[in-house]
Amino acid sequence: MRKFSFKNYLSRLEYKYGRYAIHNLMPILIGAMAIVFVADFLLSAVLPRGASLYSALVFNRSAIFSGQLWRIITFVFLPPNRSPLFIIFALYFYYLIGTSLEREWGALKFNIYYLLGIIGTIVAGLITGFADNYYLNMSLFFAFAMFYPEFQVLLFFIFPIKIKWLAWLDAVLFLYMFIVGDWATRASIIAALINFFVFFGSDFISRLKQLIERLKLKWRYRGKHF
């Protein structure tokens, strides 16, 4: 019996149903985030104190069960930050990552990757009561690092650093937040990373083993020369 290959299965889906995929998904999501950001800023001058468009779109289980069903999906369109300077950088970074992944995979595979993250985040939110799109979008960053580990960015617009090291740093941050965070945070992290491990689980484990072996060899080499 031929062994099942998820990658081959995705390739067959891309061939059969690729024309039905949402193309340029990340630019669409970024556009929605930008609209929410601008609208929230403009409405803040007329809405009562404490009210905002952002708060009306955030995932909230109690509000969803009370009939505000749009919250099940509108959290995906929330901007990552309310700082004008940060939002420009963050949305550009999302654009770079999302368009690169869609170009690498094709539209359908990218749609499936993001959809798996959305479904997992929704399920986690319904269990714990709250969810956001931060960890969901960071799962795109991990996928980008798998394809382009040597890609270089300017940290704080000054220091050049390769994506693979930023990915490891974020992995450590995820682990820290998983340990010290509440159950909603832990569930969000697990849910958002389901898509990553479905797509890259075997590759990730293989690279991790290679990294460990290289570190062991370096340690042995240094030990022989002291």
MOJODA-V376905 format. One record per pair of residues at least 12 apart in sequence whose ideal C-beta (glycine too) atoms are under 8 Angstrom apart, sorted by sequence separation. I is the first residue (numbers start at 1). J is the second residue. If there is no record, write none. Layout:
I_J, I_J
//
This chain:
40_52, 59_71, 79_91, 98_110, 101_113, 121_133, 150_162, 151_163, 177_189, 40_53, 57_70, 58_71, 59_72, 149_162, 150_163, 153_166, 39_53, 40_54, 57_71, 80_94, 121_135, 149_163, 150_164, 59_74, 121_136, 148_163, 149_164, 174_189, 58_74, 59_75, 36_53, 57_74, 58_75, 36_54, 57_75, 118_136, 145_163, 149_167, 117_136, 144_163, 145_164, 174_193, 57_77, 58_78, 36_57, 57_78, 145_166, 114_136, 117_139, 145_167, 54_78, 141_166, 142_167, 114_140, 141_167, 113_140, 54_82, 142_170, 141_170, 142_171, 113_143, 138_170, 138_174, 40_79, 101_140, 135_174, 36_77, 36_78, 37_79, 40_82, 76_118, 98_140, 101_143, 36_79, 94_137, 97_140, 101_144, 104_147, 33_77, 97_141, 100_144, 32_77, 33_78, 34_79, 37_82, 73_118, 33_79, 75_121, 94_140, 97_143, 101_147, 29_76, 33_80, 97_144, 100_147, 29_77, 100_148, 73_122, 37_87, 72_122, 75_125, 142_193, 136_188, 34_87, 80_133, 131_184, 135_188, 139_192, 143_196, 33_87, 78_132, 80_134, 130_184, 134_188, 135_189, 138_192, 139_193, 142_196, 146_200, 78_133, 128_183, 129_184, 136_191, 75_131, 128_184, 131_187, 132_188, 135_191, 136_192, 139_195, 143_199, 34_91, 75_132, 76_133, 80_137, 131_188, 135_192, 139_196, 143_200, 146_203, 33_91, 75_133, 135_193, 142_200, 146_204, 125_184, 128_187, 76_136, 124_184, 127_187, 128_188, 131_191, 30_91, 33_94, 146_207, 59_121, 64_126, 125_187, 59_122, 124_187, 125_188, 30_94, 61_125, 124_188, 29_94, 30_95, 61_126, 59_125, 124_190, 61_128, 62_129, 121_188, 124_191, 26_94, 27_95, 30_98, 61_129, 123_191, 26_95, 29_98, 60_129, 61_130, 60_130, 120_190, 121_191, 26_97, 27_98, 59_130, 120_191, 121_192, 26_98, 27_99, 59_131, 120_192, 25_98, 26_99, 59_132, 58_132, 117_191, 120_194, 24_99, 26_101, 117_192, 120_195, 26_102, 25_102, 117_194, 24_102, 116_194, 117_195, 23_102, 116_195, 114_195, 25_107, 113_195, 116_198, 24_107, 23_107, 26_110, 21_106, 22_107, 25_110, 21_107, 25_111, 113_199, 21_108, 18_106, 20_108, 18_107, 21_110, 22_111, 25_114, 18_108, 21_111, 14_105, 17_108, 14_106, 14_108, 13_108, 14_109, 13_109, 10_108, 10_109, 13_112, 10_112, 6_198, 6_199
//
